[in-house]
Structure formats: C-alpha cells, structure tokens
Amino acid sequence: MRHFLNRDDLVDLVGECPRSTIQRAVLSGRVEVFGLFTQAVEDDTRHAWIFRVTGMKKKWIVAALMTVRGPKFRILKKVPWQWWAGHLGSLAGGDDPIIYATRYNHAIKTDADKIGE
C-alpha cells in the first residue's frame, strides 16, 4: 500500500503516467489535484486520485487507479464528481475542496433527479 503525505507526493504520482506529454506537463508545474475518488470509471471500482494536467496545447484529466502492483492510469473525458471522496480528509479533498464539494453535491443531486424521472 502506498501512502501519500502531501500534495507533492500526489504530483509525483501523476508524473508516473506513461504518456510522455503528460510527464512533461507535470514537470512544468501545471497540475490541479481534484482529490480522492471512490472510483473513476464505471467498469472499475478501485479508488483513484484524479488530476487535471495542463500542457502547452492540451489539458488532460488523469485518473491514477490504485492497485496492489502500483497505479494504473486512465485518461478521462470528464471528472466523475459523483464519486468524489474529499470529505475523508484534507489531502483527499484536493486543491480546492470547497469548490469540489459543491461540484460533488451538484452531481449527487443530478443523479438523484435522474432516478426520480
């Protein structure tokens, strides 16, 4: 099990992504940490750390799914706010937990509205 003590540890994690363009963007210092998510994609229920990495010409939403053998990286089309777990602690909340909590609450409300239809 890998432990993360601070934001720099998380930035180092996303820097391990095998895409060289993302590695270069991480080195330039343009990383937003969205925090810990209970899952990142429908077909995989592992916890994940999710980031926005901004390069010179492109932005990526990168999920680092935590596995026993190390992180497995996925590029996402959008942030799955309904699975945000920022309430679990300060590091889990990401760079701006107040804004992210609002996005989480909106996603939960939207999902509940869909169920009620």
PANU-601021 format. One record per residue (C-alpha): residue in one letter; x negated, z, y. Coordinates in pm, 1 decimal. Layout:
<site residuo="A" xx="X" zz="Z" yy="Y"/>
...
//
This chain:
<site residuo="M" xx="0.0" zz="0.0" yy="0.0"/>
<site residuo="R" xx="-131.3" zz="-97.6" yy="338.4"/>
<site residuo="H" xx="-88.1" zz="137.3" yy="634.0"/>
<site residuo="F" xx="-68.2" zz="34.7" yy="997.0"/>
<site residuo="L" xx="-174.7" zz="288.1" yy="1254.8"/>
<site residuo="N" xx="-130.4" zz="93.1" yy="1576.7"/>
<site residuo="R" xx="-39.5" zz="-240.2" yy="1732.8"/>
<site residuo="D" xx="-391.8" zz="-377.2" yy="1684.4"/>
<site residuo="D" xx="-353.6" zz="-330.5" yy="1307.8"/>
<site residuo="L" xx="-36.1" zz="-541.6" yy="1319.9"/>
<site residuo="V" xx="-201.9" zz="-813.5" yy="1527.8"/>
<site residuo="D" xx="-484.6" zz="-819.2" yy="1272.9"/>
<site residuo="L" xx="-219.1" zz="-863.5" yy="1002.8"/>
<site residuo="V" xx="-65.1" zz="-1173.3" yy="1161.9"/>
<site residuo="G" xx="-419.5" zz="-1301.6" yy="1219.4"/>
<site residuo="E" xx="-448.4" zz="-1329.7" yy="839.5"/>
<site residuo="C" xx="-185.8" zz="-1606.0" yy="835.2"/>
<site residuo="P" xx="-340.2" zz="-1904.5" yy="655.9"/>
<site residuo="R" xx="-243.9" zz="-2155.0" yy="929.0"/>
<site residuo="S" xx="-549.3" zz="-2213.9" yy="1145.2"/>
<site residuo="T" xx="-340.5" zz="-2294.6" yy="1454.8"/>
<site residuo="I" xx="-175.3" zz="-1954.9" yy="1431.0"/>
<site residuo="Q" xx="-510.1" zz="-1784.6" yy="1375.2"/>
<site residuo="R" xx="-642.0" zz="-1946.1" yy="1695.0"/>
<site residuo="A" xx="-333.3" zz="-1842.6" yy="1890.5"/>
<site residuo="V" xx="-371.1" zz="-1484.4" yy="1768.8"/>
<site residuo="L" xx="-732.1" zz="-1482.1" yy="1888.8"/>
<site residuo="S" xx="-618.3" zz="-1591.2" yy="2236.6"/>
<site residuo="G" xx="-414.1" zz="-1270.4" yy="2257.6"/>
<site residuo="R" xx="-62.4" zz="-1415.5" yy="2273.7"/>
<site residuo="V" xx="123.6" zz="-1212.4" yy="2014.2"/>
<site residuo="E" xx="454.9" zz="-1032.1" yy="2053.4"/>
<site residuo="V" xx="531.1" zz="-776.0" yy="1783.2"/>
<site residuo="F" xx="904.5" zz="-768.3" yy="1708.2"/>
<site residuo="G" xx="859.4" zz="-482.3" yy="1462.8"/>
<site residuo="L" xx="955.2" zz="-396.8" yy="1108.5"/>
<site residuo="F" xx="1247.8" zz="-566.9" yy="935.7"/>
<site residuo="T" xx="1417.2" zz="-464.4" yy="610.8"/>
<site residuo="Q" xx="1392.2" zz="-829.0" yy="512.5"/>
<site residuo="A" xx="1302.0" zz="-1155.4" yy="681.8"/>
<site residuo="V" xx="1476.3" zz="-1423.7" yy="477.4"/>
<site residuo="E" xx="1793.3" zz="-1441.5" yy="268.7"/>
<site residuo="D" xx="1616.7" zz="-1504.8" yy="-61.5"/>
<site residuo="D" xx="1355.9" zz="-1226.4" yy="-36.6"/>
<site residuo="T" xx="1442.3" zz="-860.0" yy="17.0"/>
<site residuo="R" xx="1091.3" zz="-733.1" yy="87.1"/>
<site residuo="H" xx="1018.3" zz="-556.3" yy="413.5"/>
<site residuo="A" xx="841.4" zz="-767.7" yy="672.8"/>
<site residuo="W" xx="668.2" zz="-740.9" yy="1006.4"/>
<site residuo="I" xx="778.5" zz="-1018.3" yy="1239.7"/>
<site residuo="F" xx="584.5" zz="-1162.4" yy="1533.9"/>
<site residuo="R" xx="608.6" zz="-1435.1" yy="1795.3"/>
<site residuo="V" xx="272.7" zz="-1610.8" yy="1824.9"/>
<site residuo="T" xx="229.7" zz="-1838.9" yy="2124.1"/>
<site residuo="G" xx="-30.4" zz="-2114.0" yy="2116.6"/>
<site residuo="M" xx="-126.8" zz="-2365.5" yy="2382.7"/>
<site residuo="K" xx="156.3" zz="-2605.1" yy="2291.6"/>
<site residuo="K" xx="381.0" zz="-2427.2" yy="2045.0"/>
<site residuo="K" xx="541.3" zz="-2095.4" yy="1952.3"/>
<site residuo="W" xx="592.4" zz="-1963.1" yy="1601.3"/>
<site residuo="I" xx="798.4" zz="-1680.1" yy="1461.9"/>
<site residuo="V" xx="582.5" zz="-1547.3" yy="1182.2"/>
<site residuo="A" xx="700.5" zz="-1304.2" yy="915.9"/>
<site residuo="A" xx="447.6" zz="-1111.5" yy="709.6"/>
<site residuo="L" xx="636.1" zz="-1006.8" yy="396.2"/>
<site residuo="M" xx="467.9" zz="-709.8" yy="235.5"/>
<site residuo="T" xx="375.4" zz="-748.5" yy="-131.2"/>
<site residuo="V" xx="159.7" zz="-547.8" yy="-370.5"/>
<site residuo="R" xx="-106.9" zz="-819.5" yy="-355.2"/>
<site residuo="G" xx="-104.4" zz="-843.6" yy="23.1"/>
<site residuo="P" xx="107.0" zz="-1013.9" yy="286.2"/>
<site residuo="K" xx="296.9" zz="-1334.4" yy="219.1"/>
<site residuo="F" xx="356.8" zz="-1533.3" yy="536.5"/>
<site residuo="R" xx="665.8" zz="-1731.6" yy="627.5"/>
<site residuo="I" xx="741.5" zz="-1929.0" yy="942.3"/>
<site residuo="L" xx="1097.1" zz="-1859.5" yy="1059.8"/>
<site residuo="K" xx="1331.4" zz="-2063.2" yy="1279.1"/>
<site residuo="K" xx="1477.7" zz="-1752.8" yy="1441.5"/>
<site residuo="V" xx="1439.3" zz="-1376.9" yy="1436.7"/>
<site residuo="P" xx="1679.4" zz="-1209.9" yy="1188.9"/>
<site residuo="W" xx="1779.0" zz="-927.1" yy="1423.4"/>
<site residuo="Q" xx="2045.0" zz="-800.1" yy="1181.7"/>
<site residuo="W" xx="1760.3" zz="-668.4" yy="961.7"/>
<site residuo="W" xx="1552.4" zz="-506.8" yy="1237.6"/>
<site residuo="A" xx="1439.9" zz="-155.2" yy="1137.9"/>
<site residuo="G" xx="1296.3" zz="-38.6" yy="1468.2"/>
<site residuo="H" xx="1483.7" zz="291.0" yy="1450.6"/>
<site residuo="L" xx="1242.9" zz="403.2" yy="1174.3"/>
<site residuo="G" xx="960.1" zz="487.3" yy="1411.8"/>
<site residuo="S" xx="758.5" zz="391.2" yy="1714.9"/>
<site residuo="L" xx="541.8" zz="121.4" yy="1552.2"/>
<site residuo="A" xx="843.1" zz="-18.5" yy="1364.8"/>
<site residuo="G" xx="1019.0" zz="-74.1" yy="1697.6"/>
<site residuo="G" xx="774.2" zz="-341.3" yy="1809.9"/>
<site residuo="D" xx="654.6" zz="-413.2" yy="2162.9"/>
<site residuo="D" xx="989.9" zz="-362.5" yy="2339.6"/>
<site residuo="P" xx="1220.8" zz="-150.6" yy="2122.4"/>
<site residuo="I" xx="1491.8" zz="-108.5" yy="2387.2"/>
<site residuo="I" xx="1545.7" zz="-484.3" yy="2417.6"/>
<site residuo="Y" xx="1512.6" zz="-533.2" yy="2040.9"/>
<site residuo="A" xx="1770.5" zz="-259.6" yy="1973.5"/>
<site residuo="T" xx="2013.4" zz="-449.2" yy="2197.8"/>
<site residuo="R" xx="1949.4" zz="-769.2" yy="2000.3"/>
<site residuo="Y" xx="1996.8" zz="-577.9" yy="1673.3"/>
<site residuo="N" xx="2327.6" zz="-427.8" yy="1791.3"/>
<site residuo="H" xx="2449.3" zz="-771.3" yy="1906.0"/>
<site residuo="A" xx="2355.4" zz="-926.4" yy="1569.2"/>
<site residuo="I" xx="2534.4" zz="-649.0" yy="1379.2"/>
<site residuo="K" xx="2845.7" zz="-689.6" yy="1595.5"/>
<site residuo="T" xx="2839.7" zz="-1066.6" yy="1547.8"/>
<site residuo="D" xx="2811.5" zz="-1025.0" yy="1170.6"/>
<site residuo="A" xx="3099.6" zz="-776.0" yy="1170.4"/>
<site residuo="D" xx="3312.7" zz="-1016.8" yy="1374.8"/>
<site residuo="K" xx="3244.8" zz="-1293.8" yy="1120.7"/>
<site residuo="I" xx="3358.1" zz="-1068.2" yy="835.5"/>
<site residuo="G" xx="3681.0" zz="-986.7" yy="1021.3"/>
<site residuo="E" xx="3774.5" zz="-1353.4" yy="1068.2"/>
//
